[in-house]
Amino acid sequence: MKVLSDILKNIEIVEQKGDSFIAVSGIYTDSRKLNANGLFVALRGTQTDGHQFINKALENGATAIICEILPEKPAEDIVYIIVKNSAEALAHAAASFYENPADKLKIIGITGTNGKTTIATLLYNMFNNLGIKSGLISTIAYYIDNKKIPASHTTPDALKLHELFALMLSKGCEYCFMEVSSHAIDQKRVEGINFKGAVFTNLTHDHLDYHKNFKNYRDTKKQLFDNLNKDAFALINADDKNGHFMLQNTPAKKYTYSLNHAADYKTKVIEAHLNSTLIEINNSEIWTLFTGNFNASNLTAVYAVADILAIKKEDIALQISKLKPVNGRFETFVINNITGIVDYAHTPDALENVLKTINAVKNNTQKIITVVGAGGDRDKTKRPVMAKVAVENSDKVILTSDNPRTEPPTDILDDMERGIIPAMQKNMLRITDRKEAIKTACLIANSGDIILIAGKGHENYQEINGKRHHFDDKEVFIEMMKVLNS
């Protein structure tokens, strides 16, 4: 139990009704999960408004309510805290409830369209390998030291976030490496967190269904850097035209990394293969188990963060040479001389990067067969662009389902097909069933060919009409190849 007045310490209160010197059992945003003596925070979501569930929260035992609008008929003996922004209030309340664990951790936030998961995960792996206890908050999973917790969101809600920080502290973690999504910034999930440092990877076409336009998306990302303090660091990818924009108003110490421009951390790709790359970072040569310029860029960011955090350069180089690709990020499988690559690429830029990487390292006899779809109930404008990128950089493309959610898969494929000019239609197939699409790719592949299965990466499910069904691209590819060659 916590005293409500202590939880409200850092919250800007517009109006209060009732005495805040009461004990509360916990903080809740879902009225169905509320326990007796709980504090209910009425959040305005994209689909529902928590203010509609205040009465339900009271029925389930809430004794205090944080809201933006006082109900017409306030219940007696209930404490009402009226605030300007419930989401912002929730972030501060959660921090206070868990006794401000973020202030005791060194938290590094990674933001951008692509590369967040790889950079955060590799930093977590490197630091743990060096004996520095760390936590990870990523799209794939959350880690408390070495304990894995399934991930619900790229960046969880403020309640879950501070609970994870508290768990990290209890296990002796010194650092937390976390992805910071644009949704999380806009929805105030990371409000009040004093980041030790922030990394910007790049900005490309994504989430415009939410942010409405590219400027809003870019400006939301920038808030992470604007809110850093002077003791923090800001590291940006100088190869992205939005990189220096992120640094414009930050009081943090500024650093840059690049493959193509002068920077504090400059990398050159010396030798590239399908399963490895020799890179040179600030005149130090390192063999890596990664492929492609986009991964060389990600590794440069990892090197830079470790160096800024005072890890010895020789230790950084050794660790980078040992690090392995992240689950579902350009993961390769060779079966009967056919290479399968599973990658999370779900934006036009990410898909183009992956395909250009494959084209750069394959030989003249190898063909690229790309299996790709697009998510339902999400940004429709990127669908034709992704299909266009796929056909322009592949020998054969199979358009298929991704996570259709509540949309008919055929409608999604219709949107994608609009990006393919008639002259390129002969290089494209439509197979709605994703398993059949992967099977077909395996059937038409010849010895030496490369099959790229893009869009879902680490995900082990398909979301169809509100339900998640088990589906793993890697499992299906391996199963099909074994069946076809048995």
C-alpha positions as CSV (number, residue, x, y, z in Angstrom):
1,M,0.0,0.0,0.0
2,K,1.1,3.5,-0.8
3,V,-0.1,6.9,0.4
4,L,-1.9,8.7,-2.4
5,S,-0.3,12.1,-1.5
6,D,3.1,10.6,-2.1
7,I,2.1,9.2,-5.5
8,L,0.8,12.7,-6.5
9,K,4.1,14.5,-5.6
10,N,5.2,15.4,-9.1
11,I,1.8,15.7,-10.7
12,E,0.4,19.1,-11.7
13,I,-3.1,19.1,-10.2
14,V,-5.8,21.3,-11.6
15,E,-8.4,20.5,-8.9
16,Q,-8.7,18.0,-6.1
17,K,-11.8,16.7,-4.3
18,G,-11.3,14.7,-1.2
19,D,-8.4,14.0,1.2
20,S,-5.3,12.5,-0.5
21,F,-3.9,11.1,2.8
22,I,-5.3,7.7,2.1
23,A,-3.7,4.4,1.2
24,V,-4.0,2.9,-2.3
25,S,-3.3,-0.7,-3.2
26,G,-2.1,0.0,-6.8
27,I,-2.5,2.1,-9.9
28,Y,-4.8,0.9,-12.7
29,T,-5.8,2.0,-16.2
30,D,-8.1,-1.0,-16.8
31,S,-11.2,-0.9,-14.7
32,R,-11.7,-4.7,-15.1
33,K,-8.4,-5.4,-13.4
34,L,-8.8,-3.0,-10.5
35,N,-8.5,-4.3,-6.9
36,A,-10.0,-2.8,-3.7
37,N,-8.5,0.6,-2.7
38,G,-7.1,1.1,-6.2
39,L,-6.2,4.3,-7.9
40,F,-7.9,4.5,-11.3
41,V,-6.4,6.7,-14.1
42,A,-8.8,7.6,-16.8
43,L,-6.8,7.7,-20.0
44,R,-7.9,9.0,-23.4
45,G,-6.9,6.3,-25.8
46,T,-7.0,6.0,-29.6
47,Q,-10.0,3.6,-29.4
48,T,-11.7,4.3,-26.1
49,D,-11.8,7.0,-23.4
50,G,-11.1,5.8,-19.9
51,H,-13.5,8.4,-18.5
52,Q,-16.3,6.2,-19.7
53,F,-15.2,3.5,-17.2
54,I,-14.9,5.6,-14.0
55,N,-18.2,4.1,-12.6
56,K,-17.0,0.6,-13.4
57,A,-13.8,1.3,-11.6
58,L,-15.7,2.5,-8.5
59,E,-17.9,-0.6,-8.6
60,N,-14.6,-2.7,-8.5
61,G,-13.3,-0.8,-5.4
62,A,-11.5,2.3,-6.6
63,T,-11.1,4.8,-3.9
64,A,-9.3,7.5,-5.9
65,I,-9.6,8.7,-9.5
66,I,-7.2,10.7,-11.7
67,C,-9.1,12.2,-14.6
68,E,-9.2,15.2,-16.9
69,I,-12.9,15.9,-16.5
70,L,-14.8,15.5,-13.2
71,P,-17.9,13.3,-13.6
72,E,-21.3,15.1,-13.5
73,K,-22.2,13.3,-10.3
74,P,-19.0,12.6,-8.3
75,A,-19.3,9.7,-5.9
76,E,-19.1,10.5,-2.2
77,D,-16.1,9.5,-0.2
78,I,-14.0,9.2,-3.4
79,V,-10.9,11.3,-4.0
80,Y,-10.9,12.9,-7.5
81,I,-7.7,14.4,-8.9
82,I,-8.3,16.5,-12.0
83,V,-5.3,17.0,-14.3
84,K,-4.6,18.5,-17.7
85,N,-3.2,15.3,-19.1
86,S,-4.0,11.9,-17.6
87,A,-1.2,10.1,-19.5
88,E,1.4,12.5,-18.2
89,A,0.0,12.2,-14.7
90,L,0.1,8.4,-15.0
91,A,3.8,8.4,-15.9
92,H,4.7,10.5,-12.8
93,A,2.3,8.5,-10.6
94,A,3.9,5.2,-11.7
95,A,7.4,6.5,-11.1
96,S,6.4,7.6,-7.5
97,F,4.6,4.3,-6.8
98,Y,7.7,2.3,-7.7
99,E,9.9,4.8,-5.8
100,N,11.5,6.3,-8.9
101,P,13.6,3.4,-10.1
102,A,14.5,5.2,-13.4
103,D,16.5,7.7,-11.4
104,K,18.8,5.0,-10.1
105,L,19.4,3.3,-13.5
106,K,21.5,4.5,-16.5
107,I,18.8,4.4,-19.2
108,I,19.8,4.6,-22.9
109,G,16.9,5.2,-25.3
110,I,17.1,4.3,-29.0
111,T,14.6,5.8,-31.4
112,G,14.1,5.9,-35.2
113,T,12.2,4.0,-37.8
114,N,14.7,1.1,-38.3
115,G,17.5,-0.4,-36.3
116,K,16.1,0.2,-32.8
117,T,15.7,-3.4,-31.9
118,T,19.1,-4.4,-33.2
119,I,21.0,-1.6,-31.5
120,A,19.3,-2.0,-28.1
121,T,19.6,-5.8,-28.1
122,L,23.3,-5.8,-29.1
123,L,24.1,-3.2,-26.5
124,Y,22.3,-5.4,-23.9
125,N,24.2,-8.5,-25.0
126,M,27.6,-6.7,-25.1
127,F,27.2,-5.2,-21.6
128,N,26.0,-8.5,-20.1
129,N,28.9,-10.4,-21.8
130,L,31.2,-7.9,-20.2
131,G,29.8,-8.7,-16.7
132,I,27.8,-5.4,-16.5
133,K,24.3,-6.3,-15.4
134,S,21.7,-4.7,-17.7
135,G,18.1,-4.8,-18.7
136,L,16.5,-4.6,-22.1
137,I,13.2,-3.2,-23.3
138,S,12.6,-4.1,-27.0
139,T,10.0,-5.2,-29.5
140,I,11.1,-8.8,-29.2
141,A,11.3,-9.2,-25.4
142,Y,12.1,-7.5,-22.1
143,Y,15.0,-8.8,-20.1
144,I,15.7,-8.3,-16.4
145,D,19.4,-9.3,-16.3
146,N,19.1,-12.8,-17.9
147,K,15.4,-13.3,-17.2
148,K,13.2,-13.0,-20.3
149,I,9.7,-11.5,-20.2
150,P,7.4,-11.6,-23.2
151,A,7.0,-8.1,-24.8
152,S,3.6,-6.5,-25.2
153,H,4.7,-3.3,-26.9
154,T,7.9,-1.9,-28.3
155,T,7.8,0.6,-25.4
156,P,5.3,-0.6,-22.7
157,D,2.9,1.7,-20.9
158,A,4.2,3.8,-18.0
159,L,3.0,1.4,-15.3
160,K,4.7,-1.6,-16.9
161,L,7.8,0.5,-17.7
162,H,8.4,1.5,-14.1
163,E,7.6,-1.9,-12.8
164,L,10.4,-3.3,-15.1
165,F,12.8,-0.6,-14.0
166,A,12.1,-1.6,-10.4
167,L,12.7,-5.3,-11.2
168,M,16.0,-4.4,-12.9
169,L,17.2,-2.5,-9.8
170,S,16.2,-5.4,-7.6
171,K,18.4,-7.7,-9.7
172,G,21.4,-5.3,-9.5
173,C,21.2,-3.9,-13.1
174,E,23.2,-0.8,-13.8
175,Y,22.0,-0.1,-17.3
176,C,18.8,-0.4,-19.2
177,F,18.8,-0.3,-23.0
178,M,15.4,0.5,-24.4
179,E,13.6,1.2,-27.7
180,V,11.6,4.4,-27.6
181,S,8.8,4.4,-30.1
182,S,7.1,7.5,-31.4
183,H,3.8,6.3,-30.0
184,A,5.4,6.0,-26.5
185,I,6.8,9.6,-26.8
186,D,3.5,11.0,-28.0
187,Q,1.4,9.1,-25.4
188,K,3.7,10.3,-22.5
189,R,4.9,6.8,-21.6
190,V,8.5,8.0,-21.1
191,E,7.5,11.3,-19.5
192,G,9.8,12.3,-16.7
193,I,12.5,9.7,-17.4
194,N,16.0,11.1,-17.2
195,F,17.8,9.3,-20.0
196,K,21.5,8.9,-19.7
197,G,21.7,9.0,-23.5
198,A,19.6,8.8,-26.6
199,V,20.4,7.4,-30.1
200,F,18.7,8.4,-33.4
201,T,19.0,5.8,-36.2
202,N,16.9,7.1,-39.1
203,L,13.5,8.3,-40.1
204,T,11.5,6.7,-43.0
205,H,7.9,6.1,-44.0
206,D,6.1,4.5,-41.1
207,H,3.2,5.1,-38.6
208,L,1.6,7.9,-40.7
209,D,-1.8,6.3,-39.9
210,Y,-1.1,7.5,-36.4
211,H,0.9,10.7,-36.8
212,K,-1.0,11.8,-40.0
213,N,2.1,13.3,-41.6
214,F,5.9,13.0,-41.7
215,K,6.5,16.3,-39.9
216,N,4.5,15.2,-36.9
217,Y,6.3,11.8,-36.8
218,R,9.7,13.6,-37.0
219,D,8.8,16.2,-34.4
220,T,7.6,13.5,-32.0
221,K,11.0,11.7,-32.2
222,K,12.8,15.0,-31.6
223,Q,11.1,15.4,-28.2
224,L,13.3,12.6,-26.8
225,F,16.4,14.7,-27.6
226,D,14.9,18.0,-26.5
227,N,14.2,16.6,-23.1
228,L,17.7,15.3,-22.4
229,N,19.7,17.1,-19.7
230,K,23.2,18.5,-20.0
231,D,24.8,15.5,-18.4
232,A,23.3,13.1,-21.0
233,F,24.6,12.3,-24.5
234,A,22.8,12.5,-27.9
235,L,24.1,10.3,-30.7
236,I,22.7,10.6,-34.2
237,N,23.2,9.0,-37.5
238,A,24.7,11.7,-39.7
239,D,23.7,9.7,-42.9
240,D,20.1,10.5,-42.3
241,K,19.0,14.0,-43.3
242,N,16.9,14.3,-40.1
243,G,19.9,13.5,-37.8
244,H,21.2,17.0,-37.2
245,F,17.6,18.2,-36.8
246,M,17.3,16.0,-33.7
247,L,20.3,17.8,-32.1
248,Q,19.1,21.4,-32.7
249,N,17.7,22.1,-29.2
250,T,19.2,19.4,-27.1
251,P,21.3,20.5,-24.1
252,A,23.0,17.1,-24.1
253,K,26.5,16.4,-25.3
254,K,26.4,15.7,-29.1
255,Y,27.9,12.9,-31.1
256,T,27.6,11.6,-34.6
257,Y,28.1,8.3,-36.5
258,S,28.3,7.7,-40.2
259,L,29.2,5.5,-43.1
260,N,29.2,8.3,-45.7
261,H,30.1,11.6,-43.9
262,A,32.7,13.0,-41.5
263,A,31.6,12.0,-38.0
264,D,32.8,11.3,-34.5
265,Y,32.4,7.6,-35.3
266,K,33.1,6.8,-38.9
267,T,32.8,3.3,-40.5
268,K,33.9,1.9,-43.8
269,V,32.8,-1.5,-45.2
270,I,35.9,-3.3,-46.4
271,E,34.5,-6.7,-47.4
272,A,30.9,-8.0,-47.6
273,H,29.5,-11.5,-47.7
274,L,26.1,-13.1,-47.1
275,N,26.9,-14.1,-43.6
276,S,29.7,-11.7,-42.5
277,T,31.2,-8.3,-43.1
278,L,34.6,-6.8,-42.4
279,I,34.2,-3.2,-41.2
280,E,36.6,-0.5,-40.0
281,I,35.3,1.8,-37.3
282,N,37.6,4.8,-36.5
283,N,40.5,2.9,-38.1
284,S,39.9,-0.3,-36.1
285,E,39.1,-3.4,-38.3
286,I,36.5,-5.8,-37.0
287,W,35.1,-9.0,-38.6
288,T,31.4,-9.2,-37.8
289,L,28.7,-11.9,-38.3
290,F,26.4,-9.3,-39.8
291,T,25.5,-8.4,-43.4
292,G,24.8,-5.1,-45.1
293,N,25.5,-1.4,-44.8
294,F,22.4,-1.0,-42.6
295,N,23.9,-3.4,-40.1
296,A,27.3,-1.7,-40.4
297,S,25.5,1.5,-39.4
298,N,23.8,-0.3,-36.4
299,L,27.2,-1.7,-35.2
300,T,28.7,1.8,-35.5
301,A,26.0,3.1,-33.1
302,V,26.7,0.2,-30.7
303,Y,30.4,0.9,-30.8
304,A,29.8,4.6,-30.2
305,V,27.5,4.1,-27.2
306,A,29.9,1.7,-25.6
307,D,32.8,4.1,-26.2
308,I,30.8,7.1,-24.8
309,L,30.0,5.0,-21.7
310,A,33.7,4.4,-21.2
311,I,34.1,0.7,-22.2
312,K,37.6,0.0,-23.4
313,K,38.0,0.1,-27.2
314,E,39.6,-3.3,-27.3
315,D,36.7,-4.8,-25.4
316,I,34.2,-3.2,-27.7
317,A,35.9,-4.5,-30.8
318,L,36.2,-8.0,-29.4
319,Q,32.5,-8.0,-28.4
320,I,31.3,-6.7,-31.7
321,S,33.2,-9.6,-33.5
322,K,31.3,-12.1,-31.3
323,L,27.8,-10.6,-31.4
324,K,25.2,-12.5,-33.4
325,P,22.3,-11.1,-35.5
326,V,19.1,-10.5,-33.5
327,N,16.1,-12.8,-33.8
328,G,14.3,-12.1,-37.1
329,R,16.7,-9.4,-38.3
330,F,18.4,-10.7,-41.4
331,E,18.5,-14.2,-40.0
332,T,19.8,-16.7,-42.6
333,F,19.2,-20.4,-43.0
334,V,20.9,-22.6,-45.7
335,I,19.1,-25.8,-46.5
336,N,20.1,-27.9,-49.6
337,N,22.0,-24.9,-51.0
338,I,18.9,-22.6,-50.8
339,T,19.3,-19.6,-48.5
340,G,16.3,-18.4,-46.6
341,I,16.5,-15.0,-45.0
342,V,13.9,-13.9,-42.4
343,D,13.7,-10.2,-41.7
344,Y,11.3,-7.9,-39.9
345,A,11.5,-5.3,-42.8
346,H,8.0,-3.8,-42.8
347,T,8.7,-0.4,-44.2
348,P,9.7,0.5,-47.8
349,D,13.1,1.8,-46.7
350,A,13.9,-1.3,-44.6
351,L,12.8,-3.6,-47.4
352,E,14.9,-1.8,-49.9
353,N,18.0,-1.9,-47.6
354,V,17.7,-5.7,-47.1
355,L,17.2,-6.3,-50.8
356,K,20.0,-4.1,-51.9
357,T,22.2,-5.8,-49.4
358,I,21.4,-9.2,-50.9
359,N,21.9,-8.0,-54.4
360,A,25.3,-6.6,-53.4
361,V,26.6,-9.9,-52.1
362,K,25.0,-12.5,-54.3
363,N,26.6,-13.9,-57.5
364,N,25.2,-13.5,-61.0
365,T,23.5,-17.0,-61.1
366,Q,21.6,-16.6,-57.8
367,K,18.0,-15.4,-58.0
368,I,16.1,-13.5,-55.3
369,I,12.5,-14.6,-54.5
370,T,10.8,-12.2,-52.1
371,V,7.7,-13.1,-50.0
372,V,6.2,-10.0,-48.5
373,G,2.9,-8.5,-47.3
374,A,1.7,-5.5,-45.3
375,G,-0.2,-5.2,-42.0
376,G,-3.9,-4.6,-41.9
377,D,-5.5,-1.6,-40.1
378,R,-2.2,0.3,-40.5
379,D,-0.7,2.9,-42.8
380,K,-2.1,2.1,-46.3
381,T,0.1,4.6,-48.2
382,K,3.2,2.4,-47.8
383,R,1.6,-0.7,-49.3
384,P,2.1,0.1,-53.0
385,V,5.6,1.5,-52.2
386,M,6.7,-1.7,-50.6
387,A,5.4,-3.8,-53.5
388,K,7.3,-1.5,-56.0
389,V,10.5,-1.8,-54.0
390,A,10.1,-5.6,-53.9
391,V,9.6,-6.1,-57.6
392,E,12.4,-3.6,-58.6
393,N,14.9,-5.5,-56.4
394,S,13.9,-9.1,-56.8
395,D,13.7,-11.7,-59.6
396,K,10.3,-12.9,-58.3
397,V,7.9,-11.5,-55.7
398,I,5.1,-13.3,-54.0
399,L,2.6,-10.9,-52.4
400,T,0.9,-12.5,-49.3
401,S,-0.7,-11.9,-46.0
402,D,1.2,-10.4,-43.1
403,N,-1.0,-9.6,-40.0
404,P,-4.3,-8.7,-41.8
405,R,-6.0,-8.0,-38.5
406,T,-9.6,-6.9,-39.3
407,E,-9.0,-6.1,-43.0
408,P,-9.7,-8.6,-45.8
409,P,-6.2,-9.8,-47.0
410,T,-7.3,-9.4,-50.6
411,D,-7.9,-5.7,-50.1
412,I,-4.3,-5.3,-48.7
413,L,-2.9,-7.1,-51.7
414,D,-4.9,-5.0,-54.0
415,D,-3.3,-1.9,-52.4
416,M,0.1,-3.4,-52.8
417,E,-0.4,-4.4,-56.4
418,R,-1.2,-0.8,-57.4
419,G,2.5,-0.1,-56.9
420,I,3.6,-2.6,-59.6
421,I,3.6,-1.3,-63.2
422,P,2.1,-3.6,-65.8
423,A,5.5,-4.4,-67.3
424,M,6.6,-5.9,-64.0
425,Q,3.4,-7.9,-63.3
426,K,5.0,-11.1,-64.8
427,N,7.5,-11.2,-61.9
428,M,4.7,-11.2,-59.3
429,L,2.4,-13.8,-57.8
430,R,-0.5,-13.3,-55.4
431,I,-0.9,-16.1,-52.8
432,T,-3.1,-14.9,-49.8
433,D,-2.2,-17.8,-47.5
434,R,1.3,-17.0,-46.1
435,K,2.2,-20.7,-45.6
436,E,1.4,-21.5,-49.2
437,A,3.3,-18.4,-50.3
438,I,6.5,-19.6,-48.5
439,K,5.9,-23.1,-49.8
440,T,5.7,-21.8,-53.4
441,A,8.9,-19.8,-53.0
442,C,10.6,-23.0,-51.9
443,L,9.2,-24.9,-54.8
444,I,10.3,-22.4,-57.5
445,A,13.7,-21.8,-56.0
446,N,16.7,-23.5,-57.7
447,S,20.0,-24.5,-56.1
448,G,21.9,-21.4,-54.9
449,D,18.8,-19.1,-54.9
450,I,17.9,-16.8,-52.0
451,I,14.4,-16.6,-50.5
452,L,13.7,-13.4,-48.5
453,I,10.6,-13.7,-46.2
454,A,10.0,-10.2,-45.1
455,G,7.7,-8.3,-42.7
456,K,7.2,-10.5,-39.6
457,G,10.8,-11.4,-38.5
458,H,10.7,-12.5,-34.9
459,E,6.9,-12.7,-34.6
460,N,5.5,-16.2,-34.1
461,Y,1.9,-15.4,-34.8
462,Q,-0.5,-14.1,-37.4
463,E,-3.2,-11.7,-36.2
464,I,-6.5,-12.4,-38.0
465,N,-9.9,-10.9,-37.0
466,G,-8.7,-10.1,-33.5
467,K,-7.2,-13.5,-32.8
468,R,-3.5,-14.5,-32.8
469,H,-2.7,-17.8,-34.5
470,H,0.7,-19.5,-34.2
471,F,2.8,-18.7,-37.3
472,D,6.6,-18.5,-37.5
473,D,8.3,-17.7,-40.8
474,K,11.4,-19.6,-39.8
475,E,9.5,-22.7,-38.8
476,V,7.5,-22.7,-42.0
477,F,10.6,-22.2,-44.3
478,I,12.6,-25.0,-42.6
479,E,9.6,-27.4,-42.6
480,M,8.8,-26.8,-46.3
481,M,12.4,-27.2,-47.3
482,K,12.7,-30.5,-45.4
483,V,9.4,-31.8,-46.9
484,L,10.4,-30.8,-50.4
485,N,13.7,-32.6,-50.1
486,S,12.6,-35.7,-48.3
